[in-house]
Amino acid sequence: MSVYVITGVSKGIGFEFVKQISEDPKNLVVGLVRDKAATEKKVAAELGDRSNVHILHADLTSYASLKQAAADTAKIVGERGIDYLVANGAFPSHFDAYDPIGALGDKVEELEVVSLKLFQTNVVGNIHLFNLFLPLVMKGKVKKVITISSGHADLDLINDLEIETSALYSASKAAMNVIVAKFNAQYKKDGVLFVSISPGVVEVGHFVNATPEQIQGVMGFMGKLSTYAPHFKGPTPVDEAIQNIRSTWEKASIDSGYGGAFISHFGNKQWL
């Protein structure tokens, strides 16, 4: 039996993690979300009565809520600790998702507000998450801390394909990759694996409400991805994506050189 704590499980990749992992009744899954009631309702409706799933309130922008979630998690898992801590929750900014950074320069206030929110949520929030939950990870047998990152943070991919969009979001993910490496530098000697994994392009409905002009920008981005990976036919279904990610984190270890690494769902630098 393994114990998992996963952030951002209300929908998309996070919810699919809970769905697949909790299929094994021997696994214990603690999901952290901002809207506890709505997520519990969704779990009951779509997954049924799974006694091995616990949903707790936590907000990456609130240290107090994360501290309370850590205390509540400790009561649930007891001396078993946490085997897998999965930092999946994030703020996916739409402000910069469709336009190049230079086109956002006149929107001074929004650029600053979004940038601060991205760093507070996607970086500082995860620093607090790691520091608060590490005592429980230390008690676990597996001791793996996985951050769901993004290929957008890869400098070679940005430069080679001239990817102009999602600049602020990409910067927050790149910053978090550095934080993961720093945690690895500190805790590798204690046997804790810290690793960042990009899930690839996953179908989770990000562009459902996009305007025609924004969709045009998305199509341009997808076209560049097709040039990079001719086999790429579009976003991966979320159930398949989760299987790939889990397979990769099972293979990853400190001994095999993955400590602090930033890798794709294939376990390398092939982002698609």
VOGUKOL-806798 format. One record per residue: x, y negated, z negated of N, C-alpha, C, O in turn; residue in three letters. Coordinates in steps of 0.001 Angstrom, whole numbers. Each point is the difference from the previous one (the first is absolute). Last residue first. Layout:
// VOGUKOL-806798
<<X,Y,Z>,<X,Y,Z>,<X,Y,Z>,<X,Y,Z>,ala>
...
// end
This chain:
// VOGUKOL-806798
<<7254,-15660,26401>,<-1223,512,646>,<267,1371,587>,<-896,606,587>,leu>
<<4286,-2984,-2967>,<-1176,-587,-633>,<-1314,472,595>,<-1056,-185,-604>,trp>
<<6242,1887,-289>,<-920,34,1136>,<-1375,-413,-541>,<-665,764,-700>,gln>
<<4731,-77,-1907>,<-268,-1365,442>,<-831,-36,1285>,<-21,-1007,708>,lys>
<<-364,4980,-4519>,<1165,-597,657>,<-311,-1455,371>,<-807,-645,-668>,asn>
<<-2337,3930,-1172>,<1184,171,-831>,<1264,-567,612>,<1105,309,-447>,gly>
<<-5844,-444,1935>,<730,1163,494>,<1264,266,-832>,<685,1002,206>,phe>
<<-3520,-4763,-888>,<-759,1177,-416>,<608,1287,540>,<-415,1094,-380>,his>
<<3804,-5150,-253>,<-1310,161,624>,<-707,1223,-563>,<554,733,-820>,ser>
<<3156,-3753,-2011>,<-137,976,1076>,<-1415,7,571>,<-925,-575,-574>,ile>
<<4817,-1646,-3045>,<-1189,-486,703>,<-129,862,1253>,<802,-111,927>,phe>
<<1905,976,-6016>,<-91,-113,1455>,<-1322,-596,468>,<-1002,24,-714>,ala>
<<2869,1238,-3854>,<-16,-1395,424>,<-188,-219,1480>,<82,-1133,472>,gly>
<<1222,5936,-1597>,<-141,-964,-1077>,<94,-1432,505>,<1018,-387,574>,gly>
<<-466,4712,1884>,<-1146,-885,227>,<-189,-1044,-1104>,<-921,-811,85>,tyr>
<<4172,4799,726>,<382,-1349,428>,<-1126,-993,193>,<190,-1027,653>,gly>
<<18,5754,-2378>,<44,-38,1471>,<205,-1414,534>,<-100,-237,1204>,ser>
<<-238,1078,-5914>,<1123,811,502>,<117,-36,1509>,<1098,117,544>,asp>
<<-4778,-2185,-2751>,<1229,-753,-232>,<1179,745,611>,<866,-608,629>,ile>
<<-5544,1489,1676>,<596,189,-1330>,<1232,-881,-125>,<529,-500,992>,ser>
<<-5112,2116,2512>,<968,-1008,-444>,<497,284,-1411>,<-767,388,-881>,ala>
<<-2723,2151,3108>,<1347,353,458>,<1063,-938,-562>,<1151,397,-184>,lys>
<<-5750,-1174,-676>,<353,1285,-615>,<1427,395,365>,<714,585,-814>,glu>
<<-2668,-4432,2734>,<435,-240,-1379>,<318,1304,-744>,<760,-5,-969>,trp>
<<-2305,270,5484>,<1284,-702,-76>,<441,-221,-1442>,<1172,193,-324>,thr>
<<-5402,1702,1188>,<1030,942,432>,<1386,-631,-136>,<957,654,-415>,ser>
<<-4685,-3381,-347>,<223,939,-1106>,<1081,1023,345>,<811,364,-852>,arg>
<<-2164,-3394,4219>,<677,-706,-1092>,<333,951,-1140>,<1112,-17,-528>,ile>
<<-3658,1686,4164>,<1378,-299,396>,<782,-648,-1136>,<1144,369,-268>,asn>
<<-5742,431,-349>,<715,1276,42>,<1469,-228,348>,<887,619,-587>,gln>
<<-3767,-4286,805>,<288,367,-1386>,<758,1319,-59>,<907,153,-818>,ile>
<<-2444,-1668,5015>,<1077,-858,-500>,<403,396,-1418>,<1186,38,-328>,ala>
<<-4940,2015,2371>,<1263,515,547>,<1184,-791,-539>,<1053,569,-290>,glu>
<<-5347,-2062,-833>,<231,1307,-632>,<1316,615,468>,<726,602,-791>,asp>
<<-2262,-4746,2689>,<534,-136,-1348>,<267,1343,-665>,<951,118,-773>,val>
<<-484,-997,6100>,<-1106,182,-949>,<553,73,-1425>,<1061,580,-231>,pro>
<<1727,-3288,3868>,<-174,1365,-475>,<-1209,81,-929>,<-160,-869,-857>,thr>
<<1012,-2804,5041>,<102,268,-1436>,<-288,1454,-351>,<-850,643,614>,pro>
<<2482,-1300,4368>,<-883,-783,-855>,<148,406,-1450>,<749,925,-315>,gly>
<<1813,959,3902>,<-1311,-115,644>,<-992,-823,-819>,<-1170,-117,365>,lys>
<<6847,1414,475>,<-976,-659,-874>,<-1313,-238,745>,<-21,-659,1039>,phe>
<<4248,2434,761>,<-985,1003,-424>,<-1120,-618,-828>,<-1009,655,-261>,his>
<<4853,-3199,1790>,<-920,330,1100>,<-1077,1020,-364>,<-1052,47,638>,pro>
<<3926,-3637,-3483>,<-307,1435,-132>,<-1024,381,1065>,<-1203,-90,-246>,ala>
<<3028,-4253,372>,<932,572,-975>,<-174,1514,-99>,<976,744,-88>,tyr>
<<-3977,-3183,2715>,<1312,-76,638>,<1051,664,-889>,<889,702,483>,thr>
<<-5184,-1169,-2147>,<-1,1043,1032>,<1325,19,754>,<459,1050,450>,ser>
<<-1267,-4443,-3607>,<235,1277,-680>,<60,1143,1002>,<768,946,-175>,leu>
<<-1902,-5209,1717>,<1420,45,-343>,<352,1315,-697>,<1079,558,202>,lys>
<<-5595,-1393,751>,<739,229,1234>,<1498,96,-247>,<686,822,606>,gly>
<<-3567,-1996,-4121>,<-97,1432,287>,<770,351,1272>,<598,1070,106>,met>
<<-951,-5610,-1247>,<848,696,-973>,<9,1495,280>,<1054,635,-32>,phe>
<<-3987,-3253,2506>,<1374,-300,408>,<997,709,-895>,<1013,520,468>,gly>
<<-5525,-263,-1564>,<275,833,1167>,<1421,-237,508>,<672,924,459>,met>
<<-2276,-3634,-3935>,<218,1364,-476>,<379,922,1159>,<892,840,-123>,val>
<<-2169,-5250,1109>,<1317,30,-623>,<351,1393,-490>,<1145,436,120>,gly>
<<-5415,-1121,1557>,<948,-109,1107>,<1433,48,-534>,<876,626,595>,gln>
<<-4378,-838,-3653>,<103,1350,573>,<992,9,1147>,<731,972,191>,ile>
<<-1834,-5101,-2050>,<865,766,-898>,<196,1425,505>,<1094,556,-96>,gln>
<<-4066,-3347,2386>,<1359,-510,174>,<988,788,-865>,<1117,300,421>,glu>
<<-5741,672,-838>,<535,459,1294>,<1436,-463,228>,<820,745,536>,pro>
<<-2102,-288,-5623>,<-613,-710,1124>,<568,553,1306>,<1017,693,-18>,thr>
<<-1437,2227,-4690>,<855,-889,778>,<-762,-644,1156>,<-907,608,568>,ala>
<<-357,2763,-4152>,<-606,-1329,78>,<834,-1003,795>,<-218,-1207,-99>,asn>
<<1629,5832,-486>,<-1436,80,252>,<-620,-1373,230>,<-854,-152,874>,val>
<<5560,1935,-1827>,<-334,-986,1022>,<-1491,-35,350>,<-387,-496,1058>,phe>
<<2499,3500,-4389>,<560,-1334,-237>,<-535,-1059,966>,<-127,-1169,-364>,his>
<<-754,6260,-473>,<-966,-1069,230>,<511,-1406,-233>,<-795,-897,-282>,gly>
<<3182,5248,142>,<-731,-261,-1254>,<-912,-1219,137>,<-435,-573,-998>,val>
<<4223,3945,3692>,<-1342,-515,246>,<-761,-134,-1318>,<-526,974,-539>,glu>
<<6036,-1289,1453>,<-1082,860,-483>,<-1348,-663,223>,<-143,-1204,-209>,val>
<<5749,1230,1449>,<-1214,-764,324>,<-1192,905,-291>,<-212,1004,681>,val>
<<4645,-244,-3583>,<-281,-67,1427>,<-1222,-881,243>,<-450,-709,-900>,gly>
<<2505,1466,-3444>,<-983,1011,403>,<-211,90,1505>,<-728,873,474>,pro>
<<5171,-2152,-3705>,<-969,-614,906>,<-981,1071,456>,<423,1088,389>,ser>
<<2677,-1304,-5014>,<-425,752,1175>,<-1008,-813,808>,<-1013,-453,-533>,ile>
<<5086,232,-3710>,<-1028,-724,746>,<-325,777,1264>,<903,388,742>,ser>
<<1219,1054,-5911>,<110,-4,1455>,<-1162,-778,614>,<-1123,45,-502>,val>
<<3824,1954,-4350>,<-750,-1144,514>,<197,-20,1511>,<1135,33,477>,phe>
<<-379,3763,-4669>,<109,-355,1407>,<-901,-1196,292>,<-1213,67,-200>,leu>
<<3779,1879,-4434>,<-1238,-543,570>,<246,-411,1448>,<885,-809,279>,val>
<<2352,2580,-3703>,<-726,988,788>,<-1316,-474,582>,<-827,812,414>,gly>
<<4392,-3170,-2961>,<-996,645,-860>,<-862,1009,758>,<-932,585,-553>,asp>
<<4248,-3322,2678>,<729,836,-966>,<-937,730,-949>,<392,983,-629>,lys>
<<-2096,-4185,3721>,<448,1212,693>,<679,960,-964>,<-191,1213,86>,lys>
<<-1539,-5815,-979>,<-593,1216,-572>,<379,1302,711>,<-456,1074,-393>,tyr>
<<2045,-5714,1540>,<-32,82,-1457>,<-385,1386,-513>,<553,474,-992>,gln>
<<-431,-1496,5661>,<1350,-230,-516>,<44,161,-1518>,<1001,452,-557>,ala>
<<-5181,-284,2757>,<786,1214,229>,<1395,-140,-594>,<518,928,-621>,asn>
<<-3262,-4671,615>,<-452,961,-1010>,<770,1310,145>,<363,631,-993>,phe>
<<473,-3814,4247>,<551,-439,-1287>,<-441,921,-1139>,<787,314,-893>,lys>
<<-2554,368,5235>,<1424,360,-25>,<641,-385,-1335>,<850,727,-515>,ala>
<<-5287,-2038,1243>,<66,1460,-117>,<1457,457,-89>,<341,861,-812>,val>
<<-1111,-5385,1720>,<-319,318,-1397>,<77,1506,-245>,<515,440,-1028>,ile>
<<-55,-1957,5426>,<1193,-335,-783>,<-220,346,-1474>,<887,538,-663>,val>
<<-4521,-87,3536>,<979,1043,309>,<1297,-232,-780>,<636,949,-459>,asn>
<<-4010,-4203,289>,<-296,1138,-861>,<960,1156,263>,<339,747,-918>,met>
<<-72,-4564,3656>,<436,-327,-1357>,<-232,1174,-937>,<838,292,-853>,ala>
<<-2464,63,5200>,<1462,87,6>,<556,-302,-1388>,<947,645,-453>,ala>
<<-5535,-1193,1097>,<342,1423,-4>,<1519,199,2>,<515,909,-652>,lys>
<<-2196,-5278,1001>,<-323,533,-1334>,<355,1479,-94>,<462,465,-1042>,ser>
<<39,-2615,5193>,<1010,-480,-941>,<-265,542,-1400>,<935,343,-724>,ala>
<<-4094,517,4112>,<1228,769,223>,<1076,-387,-997>,<717,857,-516>,ser>
<<-4693,-3361,564>,<-245,1342,-536>,<1257,847,111>,<368,703,-942>,tyr>
<<-227,-4874,2976>,<-10,-146,-1461>,<-218,1344,-677>,<662,319,-987>,leu>
<<-736,-490,5793>,<1301,-402,-539>,<17,-30,-1522>,<932,515,-619>,ala>
<<-4151,975,4492>,<93,507,-1376>,<1313,-361,-681>,<557,809,-742>,ser>
<<-297,-1103,6082>,<-1112,-110,-942>,<329,559,-1388>,<1012,674,-196>,thr>
<<1854,-606,4272>,<-139,-1348,-550>,<-1002,-81,-1147>,<93,-898,-837>,glu>
<<3391,4490,3534>,<-1295,-7,-692>,<-138,-1311,-767>,<703,-234,-982>,ile>
<<2741,2431,4300>,<-434,-1403,-107>,<-1411,-88,-589>,<-899,-603,586>,glu>
<<3859,4527,34>,<-1310,-96,674>,<-548,-1422,8>,<-1074,-258,545>,leu>
<<5352,1207,-2521>,<5,761,1250>,<-1307,-152,771>,<4,-79,1229>,asp>
<<496,-1942,-5574>,<840,-629,1017>,<-52,721,1337>,<-53,-641,1050>,asn>
<<-2370,2400,-4786>,<-458,-1365,272>,<780,-609,1155>,<-586,-572,918>,ile>
<<1975,4764,-2512>,<-1264,106,726>,<-520,-1386,374>,<-460,-210,1122>,leu>
<<4303,430,-3813>,<292,468,1358>,<-1268,93,837>,<-2,-372,1173>,asp>
<<-369,-738,-5793>,<561,-1084,806>,<281,426,1435>,<-242,-767,932>,leu>
<<-3569,2569,-4443>,<1254,456,589>,<543,-1056,962>,<-651,-316,996>,asp>
<<-3632,293,-3430>,<1121,-516,-781>,<1358,390,576>,<1034,-382,-547>,ala>
<<-5337,1858,2226>,<131,-1433,261>,<1221,-594,-709>,<496,-1058,389>,his>
<<-2119,5524,-1058>,<1017,-127,1036>,<220,-1445,397>,<1030,-334,585>,gly>
<<-2799,1682,-5525>,<-474,-231,1373>,<1178,-99,948>,<1040,-565,-338>,ser>
<<-2504,2804,-4911>,<574,-1190,621>,<-596,-194,1404>,<-1162,333,236>,ser>
<<325,2301,-5189>,<-482,1,1383>,<400,-1324,634>,<-537,-1055,-337>,ile>
<<2931,3818,-3814>,<-612,-1255,423>,<-448,141,1452>,<782,398,863>,thr>
<<452,3118,-5237>,<-104,-235,1437>,<-691,-1324,266>,<-1089,-250,-517>,ile>
<<3740,3481,-3391>,<-707,-1278,117>,<23,-401,1461>,<1055,-311,552>,val>
<<-190,5050,-3832>,<94,-694,1291>,<-872,-1259,-16>,<-1169,36,-387>,lys>
<<2186,4094,-2881>,<655,-1318,-97>,<206,-658,1366>,<1126,-316,384>,lys>
<<-2681,4945,-2391>,<441,-320,1358>,<760,-1319,67>,<1031,-94,665>,val>
<<-2961,1764,-4805>,<965,976,505>,<592,-423,1345>,<1188,201,249>,lys>
<<-2987,-3649,-4303>,<-454,931,1025>,<1096,943,457>,<1178,-200,-298>,gly>
<<-702,-3563,-2801>,<-509,1213,-644>,<-379,1070,1019>,<-84,1179,-345>,lys>
<<1509,-5506,1720>,<1133,671,-647>,<-421,1302,-675>,<803,924,-128>,met>
<<-4055,-3826,1941>,<705,718,1065>,<1162,794,-587>,<274,1122,426>,val>
<<-2593,-3978,-3301>,<-802,1192,297>,<642,827,1115>,<-56,1229,-28>,leu>
<<2033,-5368,-1147>,<104,923,-1143>,<-792,1287,203>,<405,1061,-475>,pro>
<<-690,-4541,3833>,<1210,825,7>,<151,898,-1226>,<477,1126,138>,leu>
<<-3948,-4608,930>,<-325,1423,138>,<1233,905,-41>,<-142,1220,-82>,phe>
<<365,-6092,-252>,<-988,442,-979>,<-250,1508,34>,<-285,609,-1031>,leu>
<<3254,-2760,4179>,<526,-143,-1359>,<-964,541,-1051>,<431,592,-989>,asn>
<<-1803,-645,5566>,<1100,935,-233>,<484,-72,-1449>,<161,1027,-659>,phe>
<<-3476,-4113,2001>,<-512,1370,47>,<1097,994,-353>,<-193,877,-843>,leu>
<<1392,-5391,1412>,<-684,239,-1279>,<-519,1433,-79>,<125,657,-1034>,his>
<<1704,-1924,5077>,<1067,2,-1006>,<-603,279,-1375>,<516,817,-761>,ile>
<<-3466,-1439,4313>,<590,1346,-10>,<1194,101,-955>,<275,1071,-541>,asn>
<<-2411,-5268,1149>,<-955,952,-563>,<562,1403,-94>,<-238,711,-977>,gly>
<<2750,-4085,3174>,<14,-164,-1459>,<-951,994,-670>,<333,583,-1031>,val>
<<-323,-351,5810>,<1348,136,-568>,<-43,-48,-1533>,<305,990,-665>,val>
<<-4246,-1416,3472>,<748,1094,620>,<1385,222,-578>,<609,1046,227>,asn>
<<-3628,-4594,-1880>,<-692,1288,50>,<928,1134,427>,<118,1016,-685>,thr>
<<1515,-5527,512>,<-516,339,-1325>,<-598,1400,-16>,<222,757,-945>,gln>
<<1239,-2554,5046>,<1130,345,-851>,<-476,432,-1387>,<520,953,-580>,phe>
<<-3792,-2397,3665>,<664,1202,506>,<1137,425,-929>,<132,1180,-324>,leu>
<<-2311,-5255,-542>,<-857,1141,-346>,<631,1312,455>,<-62,1002,-713>,lys>
<<2234,-5022,1881>,<92,236,-1442>,<-829,1209,-423>,<430,801,-829>,leu>
<<-706,-2206,5314>,<1344,495,-291>,<159,344,-1477>,<556,1041,-351>,ser>
<<-4550,-3119,1801>,<62,1397,422>,<1368,609,-327>,<84,1144,-445>,val>
<<-682,-5764,-405>,<-877,791,-866>,<102,1493,329>,<128,832,-898>,val>
<<2194,-3925,3662>,<599,96,-1323>,<-821,883,-940>,<552,814,-740>,glu>
<<-2217,-1692,5057>,<1241,772,115>,<633,195,-1374>,<465,1090,-330>,leu>
<<-4205,-3882,682>,<-367,1408,83>,<1234,880,83>,<46,1078,-594>,glu>
<<583,-5771,597>,<-524,468,-1285>,<-324,1487,30>,<326,730,-936>,glu>
<<1241,-2806,5010>,<974,-25,-1089>,<-537,626,-1294>,<623,891,-579>,val>
<<-1421,-883,5764>,<-938,400,-1055>,<780,131,-1306>,<123,1080,-577>,lys>
<<2066,-2070,4676>,<-861,-1141,-324>,<-985,316,-1120>,<-584,-910,-590>,asp>
<<3634,4286,2364>,<705,-1083,-668>,<-859,-1177,-414>,<290,-648,-1006>,gly>
<<-1037,4992,3529>,<-640,-213,-1301>,<556,-1207,-735>,<-456,-327,-1096>,leu>
<<2033,2219,5308>,<-1345,-532,235>,<-725,-321,-1297>,<-1079,-592,21>,ala>
<<5434,2658,118>,<75,-1394,445>,<-1344,-644,215>,<-129,-1222,-69>,gly>
<<599,5900,-1038>,<261,-876,-1135>,<25,-1469,397>,<-443,-857,-765>,ile>
<<-2565,4238,3673>,<1418,-91,-363>,<204,-1052,-1081>,<-830,-893,-170>,pro>
<<-3885,3648,543>,<739,-1112,601>,<1465,27,-408>,<338,482,-1081>,asp>
<<-3811,2609,-516>,<-230,-69,1441>,<837,-1052,719>,<50,-15,1230>,tyr>
<<-89,1057,-6108>,<-44,1307,674>,<-46,-93,1521>,<390,940,693>,ala>
<<-304,-4231,-4624>,<1138,90,905>,<-28,1243,879>,<964,284,711>,asp>
<<-4564,-1219,-3787>,<416,-1338,428>,<1102,57,1056>,<-34,-750,975>,phe>
<<-1837,4457,-3565>,<-529,-183,1365>,<449,-1333,585>,<-50,-193,1215>,his>
<<2125,3741,-5267>,<-348,-1344,465>,<-512,-13,1438>,<610,580,898>,ser>
<<-452,3069,-4950>,<263,-23,1442>,<-464,-1329,596>,<-1170,-153,351>,pro>
<<2763,2138,-5376>,<-816,-1044,619>,<346,-28,1486>,<1101,-418,359>,phe>
<<-772,4873,-3754>,<697,-1152,582>,<-1023,-1015,495>,<-1175,317,180>,ala>
<<2117,5111,-2595>,<-775,-1240,15>,<819,-1168,535>,<1190,-127,-290>,gly>
<<656,4543,-548>,<-679,-146,1285>,<-722,-1347,115>,<-106,-557,1093>,asn>
<<3701,3490,-4125>,<-333,-1420,119>,<-566,-250,1393>,<715,-387,924>,ala>
<<-113,4837,-4275>,<-102,-438,1398>,<-498,-1439,58>,<-1162,-283,-295>,val>
<<3479,4344,-3026>,<-570,-1337,-97>,<28,-585,1402>,<1072,-211,567>,leu>
<<-644,5432,-2804>,<67,-878,1174>,<-692,-1322,-314>,<-1192,-20,-305>,tyr>
<<1765,3131,-3219>,<922,594,975>,<227,-919,1195>,<1127,-176,462>,asp>
<<-2507,-740,-5863>,<-378,-202,1403>,<1055,638,897>,<1196,-244,-162>,ile>
<<-2680,1722,-5128>,<598,-1110,719>,<-529,-98,1422>,<-1053,552,321>,gly>
<<252,2569,-4258>,<363,440,1353>,<700,-1100,776>,<819,270,879>,arg>
<<-2781,-668,-5331>,<1429,310,71>,<429,505,1372>,<1193,167,254>,glu>
<<-5710,-2853,-197>,<672,551,-1173>,<1483,233,223>,<672,-793,660>,gly>
<<-4590,-915,2177>,<1009,984,417>,<735,622,-1181>,<544,1098,117>,val>
<<-4028,-4453,-756>,<-532,1033,898>,<1024,1110,248>,<-334,1184,-42>,ile>
<<1452,-5041,-2527>,<-989,782,-744>,<-528,1165,843>,<-312,1070,-522>,lys>
<<3230,-4190,2507>,<737,796,-983>,<-948,893,-797>,<341,1135,-332>,ala>
<<-2142,-4331,3313>,<558,1156,711>,<727,929,-970>,<-101,1221,110>,thr>
<<-1505,-5335,-1734>,<-1114,917,253>,<476,1274,700>,<-480,1096,-288>,asp>
<<3618,-4537,-393>,<-396,560,-1294>,<-1127,1012,170>,<12,1058,-630>,ala>
<<1352,-3439,4417>,<1079,908,-413>,<-352,672,-1322>,<239,1195,-178>,ala>
<<-3115,-4530,1770>,<-126,1211,817>,<1071,1022,-374>,<-263,1203,-17>,ala>
<<436,-5464,-1973>,<-1112,763,-546>,<-174,1310,758>,<-281,1037,-602>,gln>
<<3477,-4011,2227>,<434,507,-1304>,<-1088,847,-643>,<285,1045,-585>,lys>
<<-1277,-3296,4557>,<919,1112,260>,<487,626,-1298>,<151,1218,-99>,leu>
<<-2811,-5085,-143>,<-812,1127,468>,<863,1217,287>,<-420,1130,-253>,ser>
<<2554,-5164,-1010>,<-781,540,-1115>,<-818,1208,425>,<-102,975,-744>,ala>
<<2534,-3471,3984>,<871,840,-823>,<-792,665,-1127>,<215,1171,-315>,tyr>
<<-1926,-2933,5165>,<-249,-186,-1433>,<856,965,-816>,<-272,1200,-33>,ser>
<<-120,-1310,4871>,<305,-1391,-325>,<-207,-296,-1488>,<125,-1147,-428>,thr>
<<-1050,5438,2418>,<1430,-256,146>,<387,-1439,-306>,<1175,-294,-220>,leu>
<<-5239,3201,-1920>,<164,-1011,1050>,<1487,-336,66>,<598,-376,-1008>,asp>
<<-4272,4434,-1068>,<1309,-653,-15>,<72,-944,1186>,<-520,290,1078>,ala>
<<-2932,3765,-3713>,<130,-1364,509>,<1442,-470,-112>,<649,198,-1027>,his>
<<-2197,5051,1741>,<238,-1030,-1005>,<96,-1370,654>,<388,-125,1162>,leu>
<<-2051,5689,-332>,<158,-1326,588>,<110,-1028,-1125>,<-847,-59,-890>,ile>
<<1567,5737,1769>,<-302,-1074,-953>,<264,-1338,679>,<1066,-198,582>,his>
<<-1645,5915,532>,<175,-1359,521>,<-433,-1006,-1062>,<-1106,83,-533>,val>
<<659,4761,224>,<1431,-303,7>,<305,-1379,577>,<1165,-339,204>,asn>
<<-5547,2436,-424>,<431,-351,-1349>,<1480,-356,-81>,<464,-529,-1010>,ser>
<<-4334,262,4875>,<1352,542,-147>,<554,-472,-1351>,<364,-1164,-163>,arg>
<<-5093,1200,3046>,<422,-21,-1398>,<1355,682,-149>,<77,1201,-259>,asp>
<<-1377,-3499,4971>,<-754,799,-954>,<580,-105,-1395>,<721,-948,-310>,gly>
<<517,-1294,4598>,<813,1121,-484>,<-737,893,-978>,<460,1098,-316>,leu>
<<-2452,-5031,2417>,<751,657,1076>,<796,1228,-448>,<270,896,799>,glu>
<<-3063,-3619,-3811>,<-790,204,1214>,<731,849,1038>,<-611,835,667>,ala>
<<2757,-2137,-4752>,<-1116,897,-293>,<-778,341,1258>,<-420,1143,184>,ala>
<<3874,-4322,162>,<560,1327,-299>,<-1128,999,-230>,<35,1110,531>,val>
<<-1247,-5588,-37>,<442,571,1275>,<556,1409,-187>,<-275,902,791>,lys>
<<-908,-3357,-4622>,<-1215,318,755>,<357,668,1331>,<-655,955,419>,lys>
<<4126,-2638,-3057>,<-566,1195,-634>,<-1258,445,741>,<-238,1198,158>,glu>
<<2147,-5211,1196>,<829,1136,415>,<-498,1294,-621>,<-7,1041,656>,thr>
<<-2069,-5108,-1860>,<-273,295,1413>,<786,1215,468>,<-505,810,777>,ala>
<<1290,-2409,-5195>,<-1359,526,147>,<-294,412,1435>,<-545,1078,237>,ala>
<<4744,-3226,-1311>,<-115,1357,-537>,<-1371,604,278>,<-91,1146,440>,lys>
<<3195,-5011,1761>,<-1433,212,-243>,<-237,1451,-412>,<-223,870,842>,asp>
<<4674,-2174,-123>,<-559,-1217,-598>,<-1470,214,-373>,<-443,-405,-1075>,arg>
<<3965,4582,1072>,<-709,-890,919>,<-458,-1263,-722>,<-55,-42,-1229>,val>
<<2970,5203,920>,<-100,-1358,-536>,<-605,-926,1041>,<467,-58,1138>,leu>
<<-342,5722,-2418>,<-23,-1050,1006>,<-198,-1361,-639>,<-871,-168,-853>,gly>
<<2580,5497,-332>,<-467,-1246,-606>,<108,-1086,1062>,<1093,-298,481>,val>
<<-1131,6053,-692>,<176,-1242,756>,<-598,-1170,-764>,<-1176,17,-365>,val>
<<3022,5494,27>,<-694,-1048,-728>,<313,-1321,695>,<1165,-349,187>,leu>
<<-1159,5964,1307>,<590,-1336,-2>,<-863,-959,-811>,<-1224,126,-34>,asn>
<<-100,4350,827>,<1124,11,-941>,<701,-1354,-64>,<730,-285,-949>,lys>
<<-4358,1383,4004>,<-470,-306,-1363>,<1110,1,-1043>,<-192,-490,-1113>,pro>
<<207,-701,6418>,<581,1038,-850>,<-381,-326,-1443>,<498,-980,-555>,asp>
<<-1857,-2062,3588>,<-611,1246,496>,<543,1204,-764>,<-685,1011,-153>,glu>
<<2238,-5613,-316>,<-917,549,-1012>,<-747,1237,483>,<-734,619,-770>,ser>
<<3744,-3016,3667>,<759,515,-1144>,<-916,666,-1015>,<362,1019,-589>,ile>
<<-2274,-3154,4448>,<784,1186,342>,<696,604,-1219>,<-5,1218,-179>,gln>
<<-2606,-5216,-387>,<-825,1055,576>,<805,1281,215>,<-417,1081,-418>,lys>
<<2643,-5064,-944>,<-801,584,-1086>,<-791,1197,512>,<-44,1040,-658>,val>
<<2409,-3478,3869>,<928,660,-926>,<-778,720,-1099>,<235,1175,-280>,phe>
<<-2669,-3890,3123>,<319,1287,627>,<1030,773,-826>,<-53,1228,-75>,glu>
<<-1087,-5607,-1200>,<-1113,903,-267>,<275,1386,581>,<-356,1015,-598>,phe>
<<3552,-4390,1488>,<-67,332,-1423>,<-1102,981,-328>,<219,957,-743>,gly>
<<254,-2723,5185>,<1056,950,-336>,<-108,446,-1457>,<146,1185,-300>,ile>
<<-4478,-3573,1550>,<1140,212,883>,<963,1085,-451>,<-408,1078,-433>,gly>
<<-2506,-3316,-3432>,<-305,274,1403>,<1277,382,749>,<1090,32,-572>,lys>
<<-1226,-781,-4210>,<-1414,-274,282>,<-403,332,1437>,<-1178,221,281>,ser>
<<5546,-4,-2975>,<-677,1211,488>,<-1461,-238,375>,<-749,959,187>,val>
<<5201,-3420,-2058>,<-736,-357,1212>,<-776,1150,613>,<120,264,1196>,gly>
<<3810,1314,-4291>,<-668,-1296,7>,<-748,-204,1318>,<320,608,1021>,thr>
<<1240,3921,-4100>,<0,-643,1314>,<-736,-1328,-89>,<-1101,-62,-546>,ile>
<<3386,4616,-2266>,<-613,-1307,-236>,<175,-797,1287>,<1115,-174,491>,val>
<<-878,5765,-2050>,<191,-1105,938>,<-673,-1261,-535>,<-1123,54,-501>,tyr>
<<2987,5272,-989>,<-747,-1178,-405>,<370,-1154,919>,<1178,-309,182>,val>
<<-1173,6078,206>,<721,-1260,43>,<-932,-1140,-378>,<-1210,64,218>,ser>
<<1772,5769,-690>,<-826,-1192,0>,<861,-1243,0>,<1001,-67,-714>,met>
// end
